[in-house]
Amino acid sequence: MKSLTDTLLVSIDLSASENNAVLIVGRKKPNQSVEIVNAFDGEEAVALYKKLTTVKKGE
């Protein structure tokens, strides 16, 4: 794989309920605004959020 430096921003809205959760993934490049690259909803959004925020101990 070629050399890569990237900034991804992840935002989640769980205000209503986990069934109505929305997770948005954006990409930020220097001197540019954020570009939305993907969105997930419902259980998939919650599962991805938990996967991204759970600390794995011992690795």
LUMLUMDREN-2810 file (N, C-alpha, C; in Angstrom, 1 decimal):
<atoms>
<atom><aa>M</aa><ch>A</ch><at>N</at><xx>0.8</xx><yy>-1.2</yy><zz>0.0</zz></atom>
<atom><aa>M</aa><ch>A</ch><at>CA</at><xx>0.0</xx><yy>0.0</yy><zz>0.0</zz></atom>
<atom><aa>M</aa><ch>A</ch><at>C</at><xx>0.9</xx><yy>1.2</yy><zz>0.0</zz></atom>
<atom><aa>K</aa><ch>A</ch><at>N</at><xx>0.5</xx><yy>2.2</yy><zz>-0.8</zz></atom>
<atom><aa>K</aa><ch>A</ch><at>CA</at><xx>1.3</xx><yy>3.5</yy><zz>-0.8</zz></atom>
<atom><aa>K</aa><ch>A</ch><at>C</at><xx>1.1</xx><yy>4.2</yy><zz>0.5</zz></atom>
<atom><aa>S</aa><ch>A</ch><at>N</at><xx>2.0</xx><yy>5.2</yy><zz>0.8</zz></atom>
<atom><aa>S</aa><ch>A</ch><at>CA</at><xx>2.0</xx><yy>6.0</yy><zz>2.0</zz></atom>
<atom><aa>S</aa><ch>A</ch><at>C</at><xx>0.6</xx><yy>6.8</yy><zz>2.0</zz></atom>
<atom><aa>L</aa><ch>A</ch><at>N</at><xx>0.1</xx><yy>6.8</yy><zz>3.2</zz></atom>
<atom><aa>L</aa><ch>A</ch><at>CA</at><xx>-1.3</xx><yy>7.5</yy><zz>3.4</zz></atom>
<atom><aa>L</aa><ch>A</ch><at>C</at><xx>-1.3</xx><yy>8.2</yy><zz>4.7</zz></atom>
<atom><aa>T</aa><ch>A</ch><at>N</at><xx>-1.8</xx><yy>9.5</yy><zz>4.6</zz></atom>
<atom><aa>T</aa><ch>A</ch><at>CA</at><xx>-2.1</xx><yy>10.2</yy><zz>5.8</zz></atom>
<atom><aa>T</aa><ch>A</ch><at>C</at><xx>-3.5</xx><yy>10.8</yy><zz>5.6</zz></atom>
<atom><aa>D</aa><ch>A</ch><at>N</at><xx>-4.4</xx><yy>10.5</yy><zz>6.5</zz></atom>
<atom><aa>D</aa><ch>A</ch><at>CA</at><xx>-5.8</xx><yy>10.8</yy><zz>6.3</zz></atom>
<atom><aa>D</aa><ch>A</ch><at>C</at><xx>-6.4</xx><yy>11.2</yy><zz>7.6</zz></atom>
<atom><aa>T</aa><ch>A</ch><at>N</at><xx>-7.4</xx><yy>12.1</yy><zz>7.6</zz></atom>
<atom><aa>T</aa><ch>A</ch><at>CA</at><xx>-8.2</xx><yy>12.4</yy><zz>8.8</zz></atom>
<atom><aa>T</aa><ch>A</ch><at>C</at><xx>-9.6</xx><yy>12.1</yy><zz>8.6</zz></atom>
<atom><aa>L</aa><ch>A</ch><at>N</at><xx>-10.1</xx><yy>11.2</yy><zz>9.4</zz></atom>
<atom><aa>L</aa><ch>A</ch><at>CA</at><xx>-11.5</xx><yy>10.8</yy><zz>9.4</zz></atom>
<atom><aa>L</aa><ch>A</ch><at>C</at><xx>-12.2</xx><yy>11.3</yy><zz>10.7</zz></atom>
<atom><aa>L</aa><ch>A</ch><at>N</at><xx>-13.4</xx><yy>11.9</yy><zz>10.5</zz></atom>
<atom><aa>L</aa><ch>A</ch><at>CA</at><xx>-14.2</xx><yy>12.3</yy><zz>11.6</zz></atom>
<atom><aa>L</aa><ch>A</ch><at>C</at><xx>-15.4</xx><yy>11.5</yy><zz>11.7</zz></atom>
<atom><aa>V</aa><ch>A</ch><at>N</at><xx>-15.8</xx><yy>11.1</yy><zz>12.9</zz></atom>
<atom><aa>V</aa><ch>A</ch><at>CA</at><xx>-17.0</xx><yy>10.2</yy><zz>13.2</zz></atom>
<atom><aa>V</aa><ch>A</ch><at>C</at><xx>-17.9</xx><yy>10.9</yy><zz>14.1</zz></atom>
<atom><aa>S</aa><ch>A</ch><at>N</at><xx>-19.2</xx><yy>11.0</yy><zz>13.8</zz></atom>
<atom><aa>S</aa><ch>A</ch><at>CA</at><xx>-20.2</xx><yy>11.6</yy><zz>14.6</zz></atom>
<atom><aa>S</aa><ch>A</ch><at>C</at><xx>-21.4</xx><yy>10.7</yy><zz>14.7</zz></atom>
<atom><aa>I</aa><ch>A</ch><at>N</at><xx>-21.9</xx><yy>10.6</yy><zz>16.0</zz></atom>
<atom><aa>I</aa><ch>A</ch><at>CA</at><xx>-23.1</xx><yy>9.8</yy><zz>16.2</zz></atom>
<atom><aa>I</aa><ch>A</ch><at>C</at><xx>-24.2</xx><yy>10.5</yy><zz>16.9</zz></atom>
<atom><aa>D</aa><ch>A</ch><at>N</at><xx>-25.4</xx><yy>10.3</yy><zz>16.5</zz></atom>
<atom><aa>D</aa><ch>A</ch><at>CA</at><xx>-26.6</xx><yy>10.8</yy><zz>17.2</zz></atom>
<atom><aa>D</aa><ch>A</ch><at>C</at><xx>-27.5</xx><yy>9.7</yy><zz>17.7</zz></atom>
<atom><aa>L</aa><ch>A</ch><at>N</at><xx>-27.5</xx><yy>9.6</yy><zz>19.0</zz></atom>
<atom><aa>L</aa><ch>A</ch><at>CA</at><xx>-28.3</xx><yy>8.6</yy><zz>19.7</zz></atom>
<atom><aa>L</aa><ch>A</ch><at>C</at><xx>-29.5</xx><yy>9.2</yy><zz>20.5</zz></atom>
<atom><aa>S</aa><ch>A</ch><at>N</at><xx>-29.8</xx><yy>10.5</yy><zz>20.1</zz></atom>
<atom><aa>S</aa><ch>A</ch><at>CA</at><xx>-30.7</xx><yy>11.2</yy><zz>21.0</zz></atom>
<atom><aa>S</aa><ch>A</ch><at>C</at><xx>-32.1</xx><yy>10.6</yy><zz>21.0</zz></atom>
<atom><aa>A</aa><ch>A</ch><at>N</at><xx>-32.6</xx><yy>10.0</yy><zz>20.0</zz></atom>
<atom><aa>A</aa><ch>A</ch><at>CA</at><xx>-34.0</xx><yy>9.4</yy><zz>20.0</zz></atom>
<atom><aa>A</aa><ch>A</ch><at>C</at><xx>-33.9</xx><yy>8.0</yy><zz>20.6</zz></atom>
<atom><aa>S</aa><ch>A</ch><at>N</at><xx>-33.2</xx><yy>7.1</yy><zz>20.0</zz></atom>
<atom><aa>S</aa><ch>A</ch><at>CA</at><xx>-33.0</xx><yy>5.7</yy><zz>20.5</zz></atom>
<atom><aa>S</aa><ch>A</ch><at>C</at><xx>-32.0</xx><yy>5.0</yy><zz>19.7</zz></atom>
<atom><aa>E</aa><ch>A</ch><at>N</at><xx>-31.6</xx><yy>3.9</yy><zz>20.1</zz></atom>
<atom><aa>E</aa><ch>A</ch><at>CA</at><xx>-30.6</xx><yy>3.1</yy><zz>19.3</zz></atom>
<atom><aa>E</aa><ch>A</ch><at>C</at><xx>-31.1</xx><yy>2.7</yy><zz>18.0</zz></atom>
<atom><aa>N</aa><ch>A</ch><at>N</at><xx>-32.4</xx><yy>2.5</yy><zz>17.9</zz></atom>
<atom><aa>N</aa><ch>A</ch><at>CA</at><xx>-33.1</xx><yy>2.1</yy><zz>16.6</zz></atom>
<atom><aa>N</aa><ch>A</ch><at>C</at><xx>-33.0</xx><yy>3.2</yy><zz>15.6</zz></atom>
<atom><aa>N</aa><ch>A</ch><at>N</at><xx>-33.0</xx><yy>4.4</yy><zz>16.1</zz></atom>
<atom><aa>N</aa><ch>A</ch><at>CA</at><xx>-32.9</xx><yy>5.6</yy><zz>15.2</zz></atom>
<atom><aa>N</aa><ch>A</ch><at>C</at><xx>-31.5</xx><yy>6.2</yy><zz>15.1</zz></atom>
<atom><aa>A</aa><ch>A</ch><at>N</at><xx>-30.5</xx><yy>5.5</yy><zz>15.6</zz></atom>
<atom><aa>A</aa><ch>A</ch><at>CA</at><xx>-29.1</xx><yy>6.0</yy><zz>15.6</zz></atom>
<atom><aa>A</aa><ch>A</ch><at>C</at><xx>-28.6</xx><yy>6.3</yy><zz>14.2</zz></atom>
<atom><aa>V</aa><ch>A</ch><at>N</at><xx>-27.8</xx><yy>7.4</yy><zz>14.1</zz></atom>
<atom><aa>V</aa><ch>A</ch><at>CA</at><xx>-27.2</xx><yy>7.7</yy><zz>12.8</zz></atom>
<atom><aa>V</aa><ch>A</ch><at>C</at><xx>-25.7</xx><yy>8.0</yy><zz>13.1</zz></atom>
<atom><aa>L</aa><ch>A</ch><at>N</at><xx>-24.8</xx><yy>7.3</yy><zz>12.4</zz></atom>
<atom><aa>L</aa><ch>A</ch><at>CA</at><xx>-23.4</xx><yy>7.6</yy><zz>12.5</zz></atom>
<atom><aa>L</aa><ch>A</ch><at>C</at><xx>-22.9</xx><yy>8.1</yy><zz>11.1</zz></atom>
<atom><aa>I</aa><ch>A</ch><at>N</at><xx>-22.2</xx><yy>9.2</yy><zz>11.2</zz></atom>
<atom><aa>I</aa><ch>A</ch><at>CA</at><xx>-21.7</xx><yy>9.8</yy><zz>9.9</zz></atom>
<atom><aa>I</aa><ch>A</ch><at>C</at><xx>-20.2</xx><yy>9.8</yy><zz>10.0</zz></atom>
<atom><aa>V</aa><ch>A</ch><at>N</at><xx>-19.6</xx><yy>9.5</yy><zz>8.8</zz></atom>
<atom><aa>V</aa><ch>A</ch><at>CA</at><xx>-18.1</xx><yy>9.5</yy><zz>8.7</zz></atom>
<atom><aa>V</aa><ch>A</ch><at>C</at><xx>-17.8</xx><yy>10.6</yy><zz>7.7</zz></atom>
<atom><aa>G</aa><ch>A</ch><at>N</at><xx>-16.9</xx><yy>11.5</yy><zz>8.1</zz></atom>
<atom><aa>G</aa><ch>A</ch><at>CA</at><xx>-16.4</xx><yy>12.5</yy><zz>7.2</zz></atom>
<atom><aa>G</aa><ch>A</ch><at>C</at><xx>-14.9</xx><yy>12.5</yy><zz>7.0</zz></atom>
<atom><aa>R</aa><ch>A</ch><at>N</at><xx>-14.4</xx><yy>13.1</yy><zz>6.0</zz></atom>
<atom><aa>R</aa><ch>A</ch><at>CA</at><xx>-13.0</xx><yy>13.2</yy><zz>5.7</zz></atom>
<atom><aa>R</aa><ch>A</ch><at>C</at><xx>-12.6</xx><yy>14.7</yy><zz>5.7</zz></atom>
<atom><aa>K</aa><ch>A</ch><at>N</at><xx>-11.5</xx><yy>15.0</yy><zz>6.4</zz></atom>
<atom><aa>K</aa><ch>A</ch><at>CA</at><xx>-11.1</xx><yy>16.4</yy><zz>6.4</zz></atom>
<atom><aa>K</aa><ch>A</ch><at>C</at><xx>-9.7</xx><yy>16.5</yy><zz>5.8</zz></atom>
<atom><aa>K</aa><ch>A</ch><at>N</at><xx>-9.6</xx><yy>17.3</yy><zz>4.8</zz></atom>
<atom><aa>K</aa><ch>A</ch><at>CA</at><xx>-8.3</xx><yy>17.5</yy><zz>4.1</zz></atom>
<atom><aa>K</aa><ch>A</ch><at>C</at><xx>-7.8</xx><yy>18.9</yy><zz>4.5</zz></atom>
<atom><aa>P</aa><ch>A</ch><at>N</at><xx>-6.5</xx><yy>19.1</yy><zz>4.6</zz></atom>
<atom><aa>P</aa><ch>A</ch><at>CA</at><xx>-6.0</xx><yy>20.5</yy><zz>5.0</zz></atom>
<atom><aa>P</aa><ch>A</ch><at>C</at><xx>-6.6</xx><yy>21.6</yy><zz>4.1</zz></atom>
<atom><aa>N</aa><ch>A</ch><at>N</at><xx>-7.0</xx><yy>22.6</yy><zz>4.8</zz></atom>
<atom><aa>N</aa><ch>A</ch><at>CA</at><xx>-7.6</xx><yy>23.8</yy><zz>4.1</zz></atom>
<atom><aa>N</aa><ch>A</ch><at>C</at><xx>-8.8</xx><yy>23.6</yy><zz>3.3</zz></atom>
<atom><aa>Q</aa><ch>A</ch><at>N</at><xx>-9.5</xx><yy>22.5</yy><zz>3.7</zz></atom>
<atom><aa>Q</aa><ch>A</ch><at>CA</at><xx>-10.8</xx><yy>22.2</yy><zz>3.0</zz></atom>
<atom><aa>Q</aa><ch>A</ch><at>C</at><xx>-11.9</xx><yy>21.9</yy><zz>4.0</zz></atom>
<atom><aa>S</aa><ch>A</ch><at>N</at><xx>-13.1</xx><yy>22.0</yy><zz>3.7</zz></atom>
<atom><aa>S</aa><ch>A</ch><at>CA</at><xx>-14.2</xx><yy>21.7</yy><zz>4.6</zz></atom>
<atom><aa>S</aa><ch>A</ch><at>C</at><xx>-14.3</xx><yy>20.1</yy><zz>4.6</zz></atom>
<atom><aa>V</aa><ch>A</ch><at>N</at><xx>-15.1</xx><yy>19.7</yy><zz>5.6</zz></atom>
<atom><aa>V</aa><ch>A</ch><at>CA</at><xx>-15.3</xx><yy>18.2</yy><zz>5.8</zz></atom>
<atom><aa>V</aa><ch>A</ch><at>C</at><xx>-16.2</xx><yy>17.7</yy><zz>4.7</zz></atom>
<atom><aa>E</aa><ch>A</ch><at>N</at><xx>-15.8</xx><yy>16.6</yy><zz>4.1</zz></atom>
<atom><aa>E</aa><ch>A</ch><at>CA</at><xx>-16.6</xx><yy>15.9</yy><zz>3.1</zz></atom>
<atom><aa>E</aa><ch>A</ch><at>C</at><xx>-17.2</xx><yy>14.6</yy><zz>3.7</zz></atom>
<atom><aa>I</aa><ch>A</ch><at>N</at><xx>-18.5</xx><yy>14.5</yy><zz>3.7</zz></atom>
<atom><aa>I</aa><ch>A</ch><at>CA</at><xx>-19.2</xx><yy>13.3</yy><zz>4.2</zz></atom>
<atom><aa>I</aa><ch>A</ch><at>C</at><xx>-18.9</xx><yy>12.1</yy><zz>3.2</zz></atom>
<atom><aa>V</aa><ch>A</ch><at>N</at><xx>-18.4</xx><yy>11.0</yy><zz>3.8</zz></atom>
<atom><aa>V</aa><ch>A</ch><at>CA</at><xx>-18.0</xx><yy>9.9</yy><zz>2.9</zz></atom>
<atom><aa>V</aa><ch>A</ch><at>C</at><xx>-18.9</xx><yy>8.7</yy><zz>3.1</zz></atom>
<atom><aa>N</aa><ch>A</ch><at>N</at><xx>-19.6</xx><yy>8.6</yy><zz>4.3</zz></atom>
<atom><aa>N</aa><ch>A</ch><at>CA</at><xx>-20.4</xx><yy>7.5</yy><zz>4.5</zz></atom>
<atom><aa>N</aa><ch>A</ch><at>C</at><xx>-21.4</xx><yy>7.7</yy><zz>5.7</zz></atom>
<atom><aa>A</aa><ch>A</ch><at>N</at><xx>-22.5</xx><yy>7.0</yy><zz>5.8</zz></atom>
<atom><aa>A</aa><ch>A</ch><at>CA</at><xx>-23.4</xx><yy>7.1</yy><zz>6.8</zz></atom>
<atom><aa>A</aa><ch>A</ch><at>C</at><xx>-24.0</xx><yy>5.7</yy><zz>7.1</zz></atom>
<atom><aa>F</aa><ch>A</ch><at>N</at><xx>-24.3</xx><yy>5.5</yy><zz>8.4</zz></atom>
<atom><aa>F</aa><ch>A</ch><at>CA</at><xx>-24.8</xx><yy>4.2</yy><zz>8.9</zz></atom>
<atom><aa>F</aa><ch>A</ch><at>C</at><xx>-26.0</xx><yy>4.5</yy><zz>9.8</zz></atom>
<atom><aa>D</aa><ch>A</ch><at>N</at><xx>-27.0</xx><yy>3.6</yy><zz>9.9</zz></atom>
<atom><aa>D</aa><ch>A</ch><at>CA</at><xx>-28.1</xx><yy>3.9</yy><zz>10.8</zz></atom>
<atom><aa>D</aa><ch>A</ch><at>C</at><xx>-28.5</xx><yy>2.6</yy><zz>11.6</zz></atom>
<atom><aa>G</aa><ch>A</ch><at>N</at><xx>-29.3</xx><yy>2.9</yy><zz>12.6</zz></atom>
<atom><aa>G</aa><ch>A</ch><at>CA</at><xx>-29.8</xx><yy>1.8</yy><zz>13.4</zz></atom>
<atom><aa>G</aa><ch>A</ch><at>C</at><xx>-28.7</xx><yy>1.0</yy><zz>14.1</zz></atom>
<atom><aa>E</aa><ch>A</ch><at>N</at><xx>-28.9</xx><yy>-0.3</yy><zz>14.2</zz></atom>
<atom><aa>E</aa><ch>A</ch><at>CA</at><xx>-28.0</xx><yy>-1.2</yy><zz>14.9</zz></atom>
<atom><aa>E</aa><ch>A</ch><at>C</at><xx>-26.6</xx><yy>-1.2</yy><zz>14.3</zz></atom>
<atom><aa>E</aa><ch>A</ch><at>N</at><xx>-26.5</xx><yy>-1.0</yy><zz>13.0</zz></atom>
<atom><aa>E</aa><ch>A</ch><at>CA</at><xx>-25.2</xx><yy>-1.0</yy><zz>12.4</zz></atom>
<atom><aa>E</aa><ch>A</ch><at>C</at><xx>-24.4</xx><yy>0.2</yy><zz>12.9</zz></atom>
<atom><aa>A</aa><ch>A</ch><at>N</at><xx>-25.1</xx><yy>1.4</yy><zz>13.1</zz></atom>
<atom><aa>A</aa><ch>A</ch><at>CA</at><xx>-24.4</xx><yy>2.6</yy><zz>13.6</zz></atom>
<atom><aa>A</aa><ch>A</ch><at>C</at><xx>-23.9</xx><yy>2.4</yy><zz>15.0</zz></atom>
<atom><aa>V</aa><ch>A</ch><at>N</at><xx>-24.8</xx><yy>1.8</yy><zz>15.8</zz></atom>
<atom><aa>V</aa><ch>A</ch><at>CA</at><xx>-24.4</xx><yy>1.5</yy><zz>17.2</zz></atom>
<atom><aa>V</aa><ch>A</ch><at>C</at><xx>-23.2</xx><yy>0.6</yy><zz>17.3</zz></atom>
<atom><aa>A</aa><ch>A</ch><at>N</at><xx>-23.3</xx><yy>-0.5</yy><zz>16.5</zz></atom>
<atom><aa>A</aa><ch>A</ch><at>CA</at><xx>-22.2</xx><yy>-1.5</yy><zz>16.6</zz></atom>
<atom><aa>A</aa><ch>A</ch><at>C</at><xx>-20.9</xx><yy>-0.9</yy><zz>16.1</zz></atom>
<atom><aa>L</aa><ch>A</ch><at>N</at><xx>-20.9</xx><yy>-0.1</yy><zz>15.1</zz></atom>
<atom><aa>L</aa><ch>A</ch><at>CA</at><xx>-19.6</xx><yy>0.5</yy><zz>14.6</zz></atom>
<atom><aa>L</aa><ch>A</ch><at>C</at><xx>-19.1</xx><yy>1.5</yy><zz>15.7</zz></atom>
<atom><aa>Y</aa><ch>A</ch><at>N</at><xx>-20.0</xx><yy>2.3</yy><zz>16.3</zz></atom>
<atom><aa>Y</aa><ch>A</ch><at>CA</at><xx>-19.6</xx><yy>3.2</yy><zz>17.3</zz></atom>
<atom><aa>Y</aa><ch>A</ch><at>C</at><xx>-18.9</xx><yy>2.5</yy><zz>18.5</zz></atom>
<atom><aa>K</aa><ch>A</ch><at>N</at><xx>-19.5</xx><yy>1.4</yy><zz>18.9</zz></atom>
<atom><aa>K</aa><ch>A</ch><at>CA</at><xx>-19.0</xx><yy>0.6</yy><zz>20.0</zz></atom>
<atom><aa>K</aa><ch>A</ch><at>C</at><xx>-17.6</xx><yy>0.0</yy><zz>19.6</zz></atom>
<atom><aa>K</aa><ch>A</ch><at>N</at><xx>-17.5</xx><yy>-0.5</yy><zz>18.4</zz></atom>
<atom><aa>K</aa><ch>A</ch><at>CA</at><xx>-16.2</xx><yy>-1.0</yy><zz>17.9</zz></atom>
<atom><aa>K</aa><ch>A</ch><at>C</at><xx>-15.1</xx><yy>0.0</yy><zz>17.9</zz></atom>
<atom><aa>L</aa><ch>A</ch><at>N</at><xx>-15.5</xx><yy>1.2</yy><zz>17.5</zz></atom>
<atom><aa>L</aa><ch>A</ch><at>CA</at><xx>-14.5</xx><yy>2.3</yy><zz>17.4</zz></atom>
<atom><aa>L</aa><ch>A</ch><at>C</at><xx>-14.1</xx><yy>2.9</yy><zz>18.7</zz></atom>
<atom><aa>T</aa><ch>A</ch><at>N</at><xx>-15.0</xx><yy>2.8</yy><zz>19.7</zz></atom>
<atom><aa>T</aa><ch>A</ch><at>CA</at><xx>-14.7</xx><yy>3.4</yy><zz>21.0</zz></atom>
<atom><aa>T</aa><ch>A</ch><at>C</at><xx>-14.3</xx><yy>2.4</yy><zz>22.2</zz></atom>
<atom><aa>T</aa><ch>A</ch><at>N</at><xx>-14.4</xx><yy>1.1</yy><zz>21.9</zz></atom>
<atom><aa>T</aa><ch>A</ch><at>CA</at><xx>-14.0</xx><yy>0.2</yy><zz>22.9</zz></atom>
<atom><aa>T</aa><ch>A</ch><at>C</at><xx>-12.5</xx><yy>0.0</yy><zz>23.0</zz></atom>
<atom><aa>V</aa><ch>A</ch><at>N</at><xx>-11.9</xx><yy>0.2</yy><zz>24.2</zz></atom>
<atom><aa>V</aa><ch>A</ch><at>CA</at><xx>-10.5</xx><yy>0.0</yy><zz>24.3</zz></atom>
<atom><aa>V</aa><ch>A</ch><at>C</at><xx>-10.2</xx><yy>-1.5</yy><zz>24.5</zz></atom>
<atom><aa>K</aa><ch>A</ch><at>N</at><xx>-9.3</xx><yy>-2.0</yy><zz>23.7</zz></atom>
<atom><aa>K</aa><ch>A</ch><at>CA</at><xx>-8.8</xx><yy>-3.4</yy><zz>23.8</zz></atom>
<atom><aa>K</aa><ch>A</ch><at>C</at><xx>-7.6</xx><yy>-3.4</yy><zz>24.7</zz></atom>
<atom><aa>K</aa><ch>A</ch><at>N</at><xx>-7.7</xx><yy>-4.1</yy><zz>25.8</zz></atom>
<atom><aa>K</aa><ch>A</ch><at>CA</at><xx>-6.6</xx><yy>-4.2</yy><zz>26.7</zz></atom>
<atom><aa>K</aa><ch>A</ch><at>C</at><xx>-5.7</xx><yy>-5.4</yy><zz>26.4</zz></atom>
<atom><aa>G</aa><ch>A</ch><at>N</at><xx>-4.4</xx><yy>-5.2</yy><zz>26.6</zz></atom>
<atom><aa>G</aa><ch>A</ch><at>CA</at><xx>-3.5</xx><yy>-6.3</yy><zz>26.4</zz></atom>
<atom><aa>G</aa><ch>A</ch><at>C</at><xx>-3.0</xx><yy>-6.5</yy><zz>25.0</zz></atom>
<atom><aa>E</aa><ch>A</ch><at>N</at><xx>-3.4</xx><yy>-5.6</yy><zz>24.1</zz></atom>
<atom><aa>E</aa><ch>A</ch><at>CA</at><xx>-2.9</xx><yy>-5.7</yy><zz>22.7</zz></atom>
<atom><aa>E</aa><ch>A</ch><at>C</at><xx>-1.9</xx><yy>-4.6</yy><zz>22.4</zz></atom>
</atoms>
